[in-house]
Amino acid sequence: MAPNEGRVVLVTGAAGGVGLAICRQLAQSGAIVIAADLNQELGQAGVQSLRAADLPIEFAVLDVCEEASWAAVIEGVARRHGRLDALVNCAGTVVVKSLEETTLAEWRKVMAVNLESIFLGAKAALPLMRTTAAGTPQGGSIVNMSSISGIVGVPSMAAYGASKGGVRQLTKSMALDFARRGYRIRVNSVHPGLIDTEMAQRLFEGRVRTGVSRNIDEARKSWIDSYPIGRIGSPEDVAATVLFLVSDGSGFMTGSELTVDGGATAQ
Ligand SMILES: NC(=O)c1ccc[n+]([C@@H]2O[C@H](COP(=O)([O-])OP(=O)(O)OC[C@H]3O[C@@H](n4cnc5c(N)ncnc54)[C@H](O)[C@@H]3O)[C@@H](O)[C@H]2O)c1
């Protein structure tokens, strides 16, 4: 039997590079995946591509910053599937600016999408996840997407780094609360280094804009050169780590932080 056969998993930010790869690997492991994103067009297209490969996946429109949007999506999951085994909070946004350049509106947006969303999502999903966890031997799992910039400082990432540092701590607090209350829901954070997606493109552009690199190719090369493993990451690298944290192999892990960074923070 596939390791996650019959389990229902909700993934946010599922239209993006990392989120879609997570959906693919979870569905290949037997899970029924609800791919949720604000970007309906891209999200539907991604879901269609996985359905064409016969994977069990459906799309839901979700604005992770809106309490009502979360309530509607969770209500739909409860109605259609009657359970929720895991929640992967992957939606994210980045502003590549120093503190002085960052406006208050940008700061608030980054905090809302990257950090507040996890607070809202956990609150919305908890009742259904608790009921599901109580009826299964393995319990439930929440995986929160942070970043290495939630562990170490990165220049021109004032708001982003602060939000991802918040994700790291919120994860640990949730993990302890849920464990002590006997909810049987594990909570862990994932900390990728640079991953080759649309978001990475924003970072390369930021290096060119601030004069650190002359062009995108040079920015990419300098990033690769700084990674001990000799490459930047792929969405599949991160998805494999999330799959592990959702699956039973990580059953003794809660409140943990896993770096997926080619050795970048080991230096
Ligand atoms: N790419 C990297 O280098 C990198 C490194 C470390 C961490 N991360 C994190 O991994 C996650 C995925 O990143 P990615 O590279 O795939 O980025 P991406 O920009 O390709 O995808 C992000 C997705 O989040 C969605 N999203 C944004 N705001 C939303 C909202 N309000 N409601 C619902 N969905 C929303 C977007 O529509 C998009 O589909 C993010 O949390 C990001 O911070 C990325």
The ligand as an ORCA input file, in Angstrom:
! r2SCAN-3c Opt
* xyz 0 1
  N      12.140     29.756     -3.939
  C      12.978     29.896     -2.922
  O      14.181     30.173     -3.102
  C      12.493     29.688     -1.504
  C      13.474     29.574     -0.491
  C      13.047     29.387      0.822
  C      11.698     29.330      1.123
  N      10.784     29.445      0.118
  C       9.377     29.389      0.496
  O       8.747     28.319     -0.187
  C       7.373     28.665     -0.418
  C       7.051     28.480     -1.898
  O       7.898     29.320     -2.646
  P       8.037     29.255     -4.242
  O       9.452     29.461     -4.537
  O       7.317     28.101     -4.782
  O       7.295     30.624     -4.575
  P       6.283     31.005     -5.740
  O       6.251     32.489     -5.760
  O       6.633     30.273     -6.992
  O       4.892     30.424     -5.180
  C       4.219     31.006     -4.094
  C       2.753     30.676     -4.248
  O       2.045     31.271     -3.144
  C       0.840     31.802     -3.660
  N       0.298     32.849     -2.807
  C       0.807     34.080     -2.587
  N      -0.024     34.792     -1.818
  C      -1.074     33.987     -1.537
  C      -2.264     34.164     -0.770
  N      -2.547     35.331     -0.140
  N      -3.121     33.130     -0.677
  C      -2.856     31.944     -1.306
  N      -1.759     31.736     -2.052
  C      -0.875     32.754     -2.160
  C       1.202     32.319     -5.041
  O       0.049     32.487     -5.870
  C       2.141     31.238     -5.547
  O       1.445     30.229     -6.234
  C       7.199     30.093      0.091
  O       6.676     30.063      1.400
  C       8.616     30.623      0.092
  O       8.782     31.680      1.001
  C      11.151     29.616     -1.184
*
